[in-house]
């Protein structure tokens, strides 16, 4: 299958900017929530971070103050982010942990490079060197 990448067309005078969201959560072995993280970056630089304990946002610079004030004035953004990290993130993490555990426990029979019935958790990894570099 060929790799298809979307192309963004823009006038040459306009610059492309990036908006990144990083979020995560820690859970106990029983799958219950411990703590979470949600923060944003703009053009690769820290922008706004959400503090779940205080339900406030921390702006990384003067430019981010506008977004911080807007989100805090809205009143629903913090609650929405908290719910997302404590519920949706936890749900996805449980799925990934469960799926990963199943792969680790799967017998290696029939897999390339398998050592037979005793092989557990073997995941074949294939790659190739990029061309043109």
Backbone as CSV, one residue per row, in Angstrom:
resi,resn,N_x,N_y,N_z,CA_x,CA_y,CA_z,C_x,C_y,C_z
1,UNK,0.831,-1.177,0.000,0.000,0.000,0.000,0.881,1.247,0.000
2,UNK,0.600,2.177,-0.904,1.370,3.421,-0.901,0.956,4.313,0.262
3,UNK,1.881,5.085,0.737,1.617,6.041,1.803,1.117,7.325,1.166
4,UNK,-0.076,7.764,1.539,-0.657,8.980,0.986,-0.618,10.056,2.057
5,UNK,0.012,11.160,1.742,0.103,12.273,2.677,-0.729,13.434,2.161
6,UNK,-1.546,14.028,3.028,-2.314,15.186,2.570,-1.391,16.373,2.324
7,UNK,-1.726,17.168,1.352,-0.941,18.350,1.023,-1.789,19.575,1.331
8,UNK,-1.208,20.508,2.028,-1.903,21.753,2.336,-1.414,22.808,1.361
9,UNK,-2.344,23.345,0.587,-1.997,24.414,-0.343,-2.279,25.746,0.339
10,UNK,-1.356,26.655,0.233,-1.522,27.957,0.860,-0.783,28.994,0.033
11,UNK,-1.209,30.233,0.126,-0.466,31.284,-0.572,0.960,31.358,-0.039
12,UNK,1.936,31.640,-0.900,3.343,31.655,-0.466,3.634,32.657,0.647
13,UNK,2.797,33.667,0.801,3.065,34.675,1.828,2.624,34.227,3.221
14,UNK,1.853,33.136,3.296,1.364,32.682,4.596,2.251,31.580,5.157
15,UNK,2.466,31.630,6.438,3.274,30.632,7.128,2.359,29.567,7.725
16,UNK,2.805,28.320,7.729,2.057,27.234,8.345,2.447,27.159,9.817
17,UNK,1.449,27.014,10.676,1.686,26.910,12.111,1.246,25.533,12.593
18,UNK,1.818,25.084,13.697,1.406,23.802,14.278,0.772,24.037,15.639
19,UNK,-0.234,23.232,15.927,-0.960,23.264,17.200,-0.943,21.833,17.694
20,UNK,-0.276,21.579,18.796,-0.130,20.217,19.302,-0.786,20.083,20.667
21,UNK,-1.448,18.940,20.857,-2.030,18.636,22.169,-1.368,17.366,22.679
22,UNK,-0.890,17.416,23.897,-0.307,16.249,24.550,-1.171,15.947,25.765
23,UNK,-1.606,14.708,25.858,-2.382,14.324,27.034,-2.002,12.913,27.419
24,UNK,-2.245,12.600,28.669,-1.931,11.269,29.156,-2.536,11.056,30.524
25,UNK,-2.485,9.815,30.961,-3.025,9.490,32.275,-2.257,8.304,32.847
26,UNK,-2.176,8.273,34.156,-1.593,7.147,34.881,-2.735,6.422,35.566
27,UNK,-2.681,5.093,35.521,-3.708,4.295,36.194,-3.045,3.252,37.079
28,UNK,-3.796,2.812,38.076,-3.328,1.733,38.956,-3.500,0.402,38.236
29,UNK,-2.980,-0.659,38.831,-3.120,-1.987,38.234,-4.571,-2.389,38.063
30,UNK,-5.450,-1.890,38.948,-6.872,-2.229,38.822,-7.581,-1.346,37.795
31,UNK,-6.829,-0.441,37.148,-7.391,0.386,36.089,-7.984,1.699,36.541
32,UNK,-7.870,2.022,37.828,-8.433,3.281,38.307,-7.449,4.430,38.097
33,UNK,-7.990,5.605,37.948,-7.241,6.813,37.633,-6.348,7.251,38.791
34,UNK,-5.109,7.656,38.471,-4.189,8.235,39.460,-4.028,9.729,39.182
35,UNK,-3.558,10.063,37.989,-3.339,11.469,37.626,-3.332,11.595,36.103
36,UNK,-3.450,12.832,35.652,-3.485,13.062,34.213,-2.716,14.298,33.810
37,UNK,-2.571,14.448,32.512,-1.806,15.542,31.932,-2.516,15.993,30.671
38,UNK,-2.614,17.303,30.470,-3.123,17.845,29.224,-2.467,19.195,29.013
39,UNK,-1.783,19.336,27.886,-1.122,20.604,27.596,-1.043,20.810,26.092
40,UNK,-0.843,22.054,25.715,-0.784,22.428,24.309,0.540,23.100,23.996
41,UNK,0.934,22.969,22.730,2.112,23.671,22.219,1.717,24.362,20.918
42,UNK,2.366,25.464,20.640,2.134,26.210,19.405,3.484,26.401,18.737
43,UNK,3.585,25.961,17.501,4.843,26.008,16.749,6.002,25.387,17.530
44,UNK,5.717,24.294,18.220,6.746,23.539,18.922,7.133,24.087,20.287
45,UNK,6.490,25.156,20.724,6.805,25.762,22.021,5.629,25.564,22.972
46,UNK,5.929,25.362,24.260,4.857,25.260,25.252,3.926,26.455,25.108
47,UNK,2.625,26.193,25.276,1.638,27.256,25.110,0.751,27.359,26.348
48,UNK,-0.099,26.357,26.572,-0.997,26.351,27.723,-1.011,24.957,28.326
49,UNK,-0.939,24.881,29.652,-1.028,23.602,30.362,-2.230,23.648,31.298
50,UNK,-2.904,22.515,31.424,-4.077,22.406,32.289,-3.685,21.734,33.593
51,UNK,-4.022,22.363,34.717,-3.767,21.794,36.040,-5.076,21.199,36.545
52,UNK,-5.144,19.875,36.589,-6.385,19.199,36.965,-6.732,19.397,38.435
53,UNK,-5.746,19.604,39.284,-6.020,19.790,40.713,-6.724,21.117,40.985
54,UNK,-6.258,22.172,40.332,-6.832,23.502,40.564,-7.865,23.886,39.512
55,UNK,-7.988,23.062,38.463,-8.912,23.331,37.351,-8.608,24.685,36.701
56,UNK,-7.307,24.978,36.567,-6.884,26.230,35.948,-5.893,25.939,34.835
57,UNK,-5.643,26.964,34.040,-4.694,26.866,32.938,-3.498,27.749,33.235
58,UNK,-2.321,27.285,32.829,-1.097,28.059,32.981,-0.603,28.432,31.594
59,UNK,-0.473,29.728,31.352,0.009,30.219,30.063,1.531,30.269,30.086
60,UNK,2.145,29.773,29.021,3.607,29.730,28.965,4.211,31.077,28.580
61,UNK,3.434,31.929,27.929,3.947,33.243,27.543,2.794,34.237,27.441
62,UNK,3.124,35.467,27.136,2.119,36.529,27.068,1.067,36.217,26.006
63,UNK,1.484,35.679,24.872,0.546,35.350,23.801,-0.481,34.314,24.213
64,UNK,-0.103,33.405,25.076,-1.010,32.346,25.527,-2.010,32.850,26.565
65,UNK,-1.764,34.029,27.126,-2.673,34.591,28.129,-4.087,34.782,27.569
66,UNK,-4.190,35.134,26.293,-5.501,35.346,25.671,-6.303,34.051,25.701
67,UNK,-5.666,32.961,25.295,-6.336,31.658,25.289,-6.686,31.236,26.709
68,UNK,-5.760,31.400,27.627,-5.993,31.042,29.036,-7.219,31.771,29.582
69,UNK,-7.269,33.078,29.388,-8.404,33.863,29.895,-9.714,33.438,29.235
70,UNK,-9.671,33.188,27.949,-10.878,32.774,27.225,-11.394,31.439,27.756
71,UNK,-10.491,30.458,27.928,-10.900,29.135,28.404,-11.424,29.201,29.838
72,UNK,-10.771,29.977,30.688,-11.225,30.077,32.076,-12.546,30.838,32.175
73,UNK,-12.749,31.838,31.331,-14.006,32.585,31.343,-15.163,31.732,30.834
74,UNK,-14.872,30.832,29.920,-15.912,29.963,29.351,-16.562,29.110,30.432
75,UNK,-15.750,28.601,31.349,-16.278,27.812,32.456,-16.515,26.343,32.167
76,UNK,-16.586,25.958,30.903,-16.834,24.548,30.576,-15.596,23.834,30.057
77,UNK,-14.601,24.581,29.626,-13.409,23.971,29.021,-12.665,23.112,30.038
78,UNK,-12.425,23.634,31.223,-11.688,22.889,32.249,-12.420,21.603,32.618
79,UNK,-13.726,21.695,32.809,-14.511,20.509,33.171,-14.474,19.470,32.053
80,UNK,-14.541,19.933,30.820,-14.487,19.039,29.665,-13.134,18.328,29.589
81,UNK,-12.048,19.085,29.791,-10.712,18.488,29.751,-10.521,17.494,30.886
82,UNK,-10.994,17.839,32.065,-10.863,16.935,33.210,-11.604,15.624,32.927
83,UNK,-12.810,15.735,32.420,-13.593,14.536,32.090,-12.872,13.700,31.034
84,UNK,-12.316,14.358,30.030,-11.613,13.646,28.966,-10.427,12.857,29.526
85,UNK,-9.609,13.509,30.335,-8.409,12.851,30.864,-8.778,11.748,31.854
86,UNK,-9.760,11.994,32.724,-10.116,11.009,33.750,-10.949,9.849,33.209
87,UNK,-11.581,10.021,32.080,-12.460,8.972,31.563,-12.022,8.440,30.205
88,UNK,-12.035,9.287,29.193,-11.692,8.834,27.846,-10.253,8.341,27.778
89,UNK,-9.332,9.101,28.353,-7.923,8.698,28.353,-7.743,7.371,29.086
90,UNK,-8.392,7.234,30.232,-8.292,5.996,31.017,-8.865,4.824,30.225
91,UNK,-10.001,5.044,29.569,-10.621,3.990,28.769,-9.682,3.516,27.657
92,UNK,-9.072,4.472,26.948,-8.140,4.105,25.882,-6.894,3.422,26.443
93,UNK,-6.369,3.915,27.550,-5.181,3.299,28.140,-5.469,1.866,28.559
94,UNK,-6.632,1.624,29.148,-7.009,0.248,29.515,-7.041,-0.646,28.281
95,UNK,-7.599,-0.131,27.182,-7.656,-0.914,25.940,-6.253,-1.230,25.436
96,UNK,-5.374,-0.205,25.436,-4.005,-0.418,24.961,-3.254,-1.403,25.848
97,UNK,-3.410,-1.265,27.155,-2.740,-2.183,28.081,-3.259,-3.597,27.870
98,UNK,-4.570,-3.743,27.741,-5.169,-5.057,27.519,-4.696,-5.655,26.201
99,UNK,-4.705,-4.865,25.160,-4.260,-5.324,23.842,-2.781,-5.687,23.868
100,UNK,-1.975,-4.839,24.503,-0.543,-5.112,24.601,-0.255,-6.360,25.407
101,UNK,-1.017,-6.566,26.475,-0.839,-7.759,27.301,-1.143,-9.007,26.493
102,UNK,-2.203,-8.953,25.683,-2.572,-10.103,24.851,-1.452,-10.430,23.868
103,UNK,-0.826,-9.405,23.300,0.278,-9.631,22.365,1.463,-10.239,23.098
104,UNK,1.765,-9.729,24.285,2.899,-10.246,25.040,2.693,-11.694,25.470
105,UNK,1.450,-12.058,25.753,1.167,-13.408,26.226,0.947,-14.406,25.095
106,UNK,0.796,-13.916,23.877,0.530,-14.793,22.745,1.752,-15.670,22.467
107,UNK,1.510,-16.923,22.196,2.593,-17.844,21.868,3.193,-17.463,20.527
108,UNK,4.472,-17.746,20.346,5.174,-17.363,19.137,5.108,-18.383,18.027
109,UNK,4.259,-19.366,18.152,4.197,-20.417,17.137,3.796,-19.851,15.790
110,UNK,4.535,-20.262,14.765,4.207,-19.882,13.405,4.705,-18.508,13.000
111,UNK,5.254,-17.742,13.913,5.771,-16.427,13.562,7.188,-16.574,13.032
112,UNK,7.577,-15.725,12.080,8.953,-15.777,11.584,9.939,-15.590,12.732
113,UNK,10.947,-16.407,12.764,11.962,-16.304,13.806,11.532,-16.886,15.134
114,UNK,10.410,-17.575,15.153,9.888,-18.133,16.391,10.788,-19.249,16.885
115,UNK,10.841,-19.368,18.197,11.607,-20.462,18.794,10.681,-21.587,19.215
116,UNK,9.493,-21.629,18.643,8.585,-22.725,18.953,7.613,-22.364,20.045
117,UNK,7.047,-23.394,20.668,5.975,-23.209,21.643,6.425,-22.417,22.859
118,UNK,7.711,-22.396,23.144,8.180,-21.682,24.325,8.338,-20.189,24.125
119,UNK,8.232,-19.716,22.887,8.432,-18.294,22.621,7.180,-17.511,22.989
120,UNK,7.343,-16.556,23.863,6.216,-15.730,24.294,6.550,-14.278,23.998
121,UNK,5.582,-13.562,23.439,5.738,-12.130,23.252,6.675,-11.717,22.145
122,UNK,6.903,-12.554,21.188,7.755,-12.172,20.067,6.923,-11.405,19.053
123,UNK,7.343,-10.223,18.746,6.669,-9.423,17.738,7.687,-9.123,16.657
124,UNK,7.473,-9.678,15.440,8.443,-9.431,14.380,8.479,-7.950,14.015
125,UNK,9.660,-7.441,13.771,9.824,-6.038,13.414,10.634,-5.984,12.133
126,UNK,10.043,-5.430,11.114,10.738,-5.334,9.833,10.807,-3.868,9.433
127,UNK,11.880,-3.491,8.833,12.008,-2.116,8.365,12.937,-2.070,7.184
128,UNK,12.985,-0.923,6.558,13.937,-0.770,5.471,14.524,0.626,5.554
129,UNK,15.686,0.740,5.011,16.399,2.003,5.030,15.735,2.978,4.057
130,UNK,15.524,4.235,4.461,14.920,5.195,3.540,15.810,5.430,2.333
131,UNK,15.197,5.644,1.195,15.961,5.894,-0.023,16.132,7.388,-0.218
132,UNK,17.145,7.755,-0.948,17.358,9.150,-1.292,17.967,9.996,-0.194
133,UNK,18.524,9.376,0.837,19.128,10.202,1.893,20.601,9.986,1.979
